[in-house]
Amino acid sequence: MAIETRDYYKEGEKGFEKPLTAKAITRRVRISPFKARLVADLIRGKKVSEAFAILQECPKRPARYILKTLKSAVANAEHNFGLDPERLVITEIYINEGPTFKRFRPRAQGRAYPIRRRTSHIYIEVGYPEAKKLKK
């Protein structure tokens, strides 16, 4: 079994490069991707402190899931890579569609109507503002 080594952990060695971004992914959240994207659009490109304030005041249900993922991304940036949480911005955020739960609702005369309970995958990447410029 091979052991994976990461160059950015070996500070001082040749090729050392500290990453400028960190990410967090929450999968299979029981919320429609369409509804979650409405909230994601509110915080795209904002500073992390602004995004926290927006999400805490947002009355929509997806806001709590996005807030939890954002907190995880900031914790990853701080703990894993030593990034300063005060300087972080949301460099990337997108909501993908997850697996759909298929259910059936009984209707009149023995019929059944399908119900699709949609799920989402939430992807948030935070980093320094200069990392956003490098991506373009």
C-alpha positions in Angstrom: 0.0 0.0 0.0 1.5 3.3 -1.1 1.5 6.2 1.3 0.4 9.5 -0.2 2.6 12.4 0.5 1.6 16.0 0.0 4.2 18.6 -0.9 2.5 21.5 0.8 3.0 19.8 4.3 6.8 19.8 3.9 7.5 23.4 4.5 11.1 24.4 3.7 11.6 21.7 1.1 12.0 22.4 -2.6 8.6 22.7 -4.3 6.8 23.8 -1.1 3.6 25.5 -2.0 1.0 26.5 0.5 -2.5 26.2 -1.0 -4.6 29.3 -1.2 -8.0 27.6 -1.0 -9.9 25.0 1.0 -13.2 23.2 0.3 -16.0 21.5 2.0 -18.7 19.2 0.4 -22.0 18.2 1.9 -23.7 15.4 -0.1 -27.3 14.2 -0.3 -28.9 17.1 1.5 -32.7 16.7 1.4 -33.4 20.0 -0.3 -34.2 20.8 -3.9 -31.2 22.1 -5.8 -33.3 24.8 -7.4 -34.2 26.2 -3.9 -30.6 25.8 -2.6 -29.2 27.7 -5.7 -31.3 30.7 -4.8 -29.5 31.0 -1.4 -26.1 30.2 -2.9 -26.4 33.1 -5.3 -26.8 35.5 -2.3 -23.3 34.7 -1.0 -21.3 33.9 -4.2 -18.0 35.9 -4.2 -18.6 37.6 -0.8 -16.2 37.7 2.2 -16.8 34.8 4.7 -17.9 37.2 7.5 -20.5 38.8 5.2 -21.7 35.4 4.1 -22.2 34.3 7.7 -24.3 37.4 8.4 -26.4 36.8 5.3 -27.0 33.1 5.9 -27.9 33.6 9.6 -30.6 36.2 8.7 -31.9 34.3 5.6 -35.3 32.8 6.3 -35.0 30.1 3.6 -34.4 26.5 4.7 -31.4 25.8 2.5 -29.5 28.6 4.3 -28.9 26.3 7.4 -27.3 23.6 5.3 -25.1 26.1 3.3 -24.1 27.8 6.6 -23.0 24.4 8.0 -21.0 23.6 4.9 -19.4 27.1 4.9 -18.4 26.7 8.6 -16.8 23.4 7.7 -14.9 25.0 4.7 -13.5 27.8 7.0 -12.5 25.2 9.6 -10.7 23.2 7.0 -8.9 26.3 5.7 -7.8 27.2 9.2 -6.9 23.8 10.6 -5.5 22.0 7.5 -3.7 24.9 5.7 -3.2 27.6 8.3 -5.2 30.2 6.4 -6.4 33.3 8.1 -10.3 33.1 8.5 -10.6 37.0 8.5 -9.2 37.2 4.9 -11.2 34.4 3.4 -13.7 34.9 0.6 -16.0 32.4 -1.1 -14.0 31.6 -4.3 -16.5 29.0 -5.6 -19.9 27.7 -4.6 -22.2 25.5 -6.5 -25.1 23.2 -5.9 -25.4 19.9 -7.8 -28.3 17.6 -8.0 -28.0 14.4 -5.9 -30.0 11.2 -6.2 -33.8 11.5 -6.3 -36.0 9.6 -4.0 -39.0 8.2 -5.9 -42.2 7.9 -4.0 -45.8 7.4 -5.0 -49.0 9.1 -3.9 -52.2 7.1 -4.1 -54.9 8.9 -6.2 -58.5 8.2 -7.1 -59.6 5.0 -8.9 -56.5 3.0 -8.0 -54.0 5.3 -9.8 -50.7 6.4 -8.3 -48.9 9.7 -9.0 -45.1 9.8 -8.7 -43.4 12.1 -6.2 -39.8 13.0 -6.7 -38.0 14.0 -3.5 -34.9 15.8 -4.7 -31.5 16.0 -3.0 -28.5 18.2 -3.4 -24.7 18.2 -3.2 -23.3 21.5 -1.8 -19.8 22.4 -2.8 -18.1 25.5 -1.2 -14.5 26.6 -1.7 -13.0 29.4 0.3 -9.7 31.1 -0.1 -7.8 34.3 -0.3 -8.9 36.9 -2.8 -5.8 36.4 -4.9 -6.7 32.8 -5.4 -9.9 33.9 -7.1 -7.8 35.9 -9.6 -5.5 33.0 -10.3 -8.4 30.7 -11.2 -9.5 32.9 -14.1 
